[in-house]
Amino acid sequence: MLVMEEKVLRDLEKFEKCAADRDHDKKKVVVEVQSLLDKAIVESKKKDNENAYLQKEVDQLRKKLETADDEAIARYMRKRRVADLAVQKVKVTNHGGVGSQPAGSLDN
């Protein structure tokens, strides 16, 4: 009977050691998982901040684009008016001005 009790005690000690090792391994895994979760949360917050920044940039570019059409049209109209005035000025100065010659004359 004594031998059997010793065997049961040894088995119980082995079981307790095994359970302690498993408990230690579980704690180690929990710490690793928590660390990974913390890193994932930090990365997620970084991505959220980047996305918010990029969205703000996109919104600003959209506003610029909306006003750019009006500004581009206004610039085009100003350039067109200046070009039209320049053409009219050239026509006025070249019409019968100095250096113009009658048709059929030779300049030798």
VENVENVEN-V125306 format. One record per pair of residues at least 24 apart in sequence whose C-alpha atoms are under 10 Angstrom apart, sorted by the first residue. I is the first residue (numbers start at 1). J is the second residue. D is the distance in Angstrom with one decimal. If there is no record, write none. Layout:
BEGIN
[[I;J;D] [I;J;D]]
END
This chain:
BEGIN
none
END
